[in-house]
Amino acid sequence: MSTPLLEVEDLSVEYVTEARTVRAVDRVTFSIAEREVFGLAGESGCGKSTIANAILRLLRDPAVIAGGSIRFAGTDVLALNADELRDFRWRQVAMVFQSAMNSLNPVMTIGDQIADIFTTHEGASKKSALARAGELLDLVGIPQERLRAYPHQLSGGMRQRVVIAMATALRPPLLIMDEPTTALDVVVQQEIMAQIKELQQQLGFAILFITHDISLMVELSDRMAVMYAGRFVETAPAKEILDAPEHPYTRALMNAFPPMSGPRTRLRGLGEGVRFRDIPDLEPVTPTHWVAPHTEDELISEGIA
């Protein structure tokens, strides 16, 4: 079996202050193969974005990696020096952040922001860099005249396409997409998802796709993991989780979204104050489906199973 593109093993991340230490990610293990889409689902605050920032070593004080390893194509990411890390973040792994408006510089044109990638990382001339920036806009379906536009002059969907284009600029083997459709309406969400699928098929990159919306995740992902309070509670092929979720939290997360068609049903989420006690390590229920052992009486409150 070939070496996975990304290997995360027993990763723990803590937020350390004088008052207390909070473990936001607790011994998480997963891998992503070349060209694979791995989904990471869970409610806000469960640690999804912390994992993404740890992989790229973008964590800021008071966050620290407290244990575990991160390897990319066999290279120890945690051992990279500053120059190696700068190159790693664009050439090997690039990230599409949650809010496109916050990711773009409001006082620079779109063209200058994309061109800066090529001038900084490849030493390209400004003219050549702008020409390549135009090609990237073509790739995501945006007219090249928009190179002269500022972020506020673009719609939310167009800004998100720009950020995706920037992430693919140096053709990294892995893209991390952290809630790439947040704050977009349903129609634009579907357009962005279709764009991501098309680019992934065309360019062949792998994706770590992060969201709280399992329906979006299943649409794109090959495999996925469900995360709760810093730990994985279930991981399997995406369709298998959709058809036969094993963990009560997975079922609760799926039931928290209204269906788009059919009769009206009562939504059932976790409910206020519901939590699990210590989450044990995952155990296999099939060769490809792993779940944290649980019993119904492990729930602090009723109504999620």
N, C-alpha and C positions, 0 to 999 in steps of 0.2 A: 504494500500500500504506500502511495506517495506521501511525502510530508505535507501536512496541511499548510495553507498559506499563513493563517494566523492561529496561534495556540495560546490560549489563556488558561493558566492552571492555578487553582487555589488562590485566586486574586482577592485580596482584602484591602479596602480603603477606609481610613478613619479620618474623622474631623476632630482635631485635638485642640482643646482650649484649656485655660486655667481652671475653668469650672468643671468640665467633664470631657470625656472622650466618647464620641458616637461612631459606631461602626456602620458605615453606609453601604458597603459591599462586603459580604462575608463568605470567603472561600468559594468563589465562583469559578467554574471550569467549563470551557467550551472551545470548539475549534471551528474554523471556516476554511473550506477547500477553495481552490481556484474556481472562479466563475459561479460560485454558490451564493445564494441569497439566504442569510441567516437572520431571522427575525427575533427581536427582543421586546416582549410586551409586559406591561405592568402599569399600575396606577402612578400618578405623579408622586415623586418622593421615594420611590422604591429603590433607586440606585442606577437606573438605566443610563442616564447621561453621565453619571460619575464613572461608569465603566468605559464609556466612549472617551472621556477626557483622560482617563488613566492610560488607555491604549496609546494615545497621542502624547502622553506626558504633558497635558495642559492643566493639570490640577494646580490650584493655587492655595496658599495658606488660608485656613488651617488644615487643608486636606493633605494627607500623606498616604503613600502606598505602604501598608503595614505588613504585607506578606504576599507570597506567590510569585509567578513569573509571567512574562509576556514575550512571546517569540514570534517574529515575522520572517517567513521564509528561512527559518533556522537561526536567525540573528536575535540576540538578546536585546530587546528594546530598552530595558531598564539600564543597560550598560552603555548606551550611546552617549557620546560627548555632544557638546553644543552644536558643532558643525554637522556632525552626522545626524543629529536630531532634526536640524533645519531641513536637510535634504530628505530625510525620511518622511517628514510631514507633507510634502507635496508630491515627491516622486513615487513613494511607496504606498502611503495612505493619505487620503484627503477626506475632509469632513464637510458635510452640508449641515449647517446649524439650524436651530429651530426657527429663528426669525430672520428672514432674508433682509428686511429693512435694517436690522441691527448688525448684520454681517457686512453690509456695504457701506463704504465711506460716503456720507451725504454730500461732501463738497468736491468729489472727484467724479468725472464722467465714467460711464460704464466702460468705455473703451480704454481709458487710462488705467482703470483698476484691473482689467483683464490683462492688458499689455504688461503691466508691472510684474506679473508672474513670469513672463518670458524674459524680460530684461534682467530681473533679479536672479533667476535660477539658471538661465541658459546664456546670458550675456548677449541676447538678441538686440539688434538696433530698434529704435522706437518705431521706424517705418515697418520693419518686418513684424514686430510684435503686434502692431495695430492690425496688420493684414491677417495675422493668425487669430487675433481676437474676433475679427469679422467672421472668419471661418467657424469659430466656436459658436457665435450667435446663430449662424446658419444651421449648425448641428442641432440646436434646440428650438428652431423655428421662429427666431426673432430677426426682423429685417436689419441689415447691416447699418442702416442710417441711425439706428438706436445707439450706436457706439458713442454718439455725441450727447446722448441724454444723461441726465442725472437720475439717481434712484427714485426720487420723489415724482419723477415724470412717468414712471412705469407703473402698471397695475401690480397687485400682489403676486399674481401668477407669473407675470413676466420677470419680476424681481427674483422669484424662486428659480425660474429657468436660468437666469443669469448666474446665480450662485451654483447651480448644478453644473453649468458650463465651466465655471472657474475651477470647480473641483476636478473636472476631467481634463483640464488643460495639459498636464504633463503625463497623461495616460497612466495613472497609478493603478496597480493591480487590485486595490481594495478601496472602496468608498464607504465611509460611515455616514449614514443619513439619520439625523436625530430629529424626529417629528417633522419631516420635510413638507407636510401639507397642513401644518397647524395654522389656524386663523384664515384658511381659504374656504370658500364655499364648496358645496358638494360637487358641482360641475367642474370647477377648476381643480379640485382634488383629483378627480378622475383623469383630467387632462395631464396633470403632473405625473400621476401614476403610469399612464400610458407612455409618457415621455421617458420616464425612468426605465421602463421595460425595454423600450426601443433602443435606448443608449446602451443598456446592459448587454443586449443581444448583439449590438453592432460593435461595441468596443471590448466586450468580454471581461469586464471587471467583476470582482466579487463585491457583495454588499453586506454590511451590518446595518439592518433596517430597524430603527427604534421607534416605537409608537405605543400608545395606550389602546389603540383601536385594532382589535384582533381581526375584524373583517378586512381592513386594509392590509394587514400583515399577511393573511392567508392568500390574498390576491397576488402577492409578489414573492413570498418566501418559499424556499425549498424545505428548510427546517426552521423550527422556532423554539424559543424558551419563554416560559412565563415566570416573572420575577415578583417576589413579595418580600418586603422588609429586608432587602439586601441579599436575598438568597433565591436560587432557582427552586420552584416547586414542581415544575414539569417541563420536559423537553422531548420533542418527537418531530417527525415530519409534519409540516403545517396542516395538511389536509386531515391527517390522523387526529390531531388535536381538535380540529373543527368538528369532525364527525363523532369522536368519542373522547371528550375531555375526562380525565381521571381524577383530577384534584378539585376539591370544592371551591378553591379560590379561582381556578381557571373557569369553572362554570359560572361563578359569580361575575367575573370580569366580562364574560361573553353575554350574560343576561343584562348587563348594565347599559347596553345599546339597543335602541328601538329598532325593530325590523322595518325595512323600507316598503314592504308589501305584505299583503295578507291581513288577517284580523288583528285588531288591537289586543295586546297582551300586557299584563302587569310586569313592569320592570322590577327585577330583584337584584340589588347589589349586595355589598357586604353589610351595609348598615353601620351607623355610628357606633364606634367602640368595639367592633368585631375585629378580632385578631387571632392568630395562632400562637401557641406557645412555641418553644424552641423547634425550629424546622430542621429535621434530620437530613442526612445526605440522601441523594436520589437513589432509588432502586429500580431495576428493570421490571416492567410488566410485559414487554415484548423486547426482542433484540434492539429495536429502534425507539422504544417509548419508555422513558424513565420518569418516575414520579417520587416525590417526597412522601414517605409513609405517613398516614394520618388516620384518625378515627373521628367520628362525629362528636364525641365528647371532649375532643381537644379544642373545640371552639369555645371562646369565652362567652359568645352570645349565640342566639339561635337564628335560624332562618337563611343560611346561605347554601346549604347542601342540596 
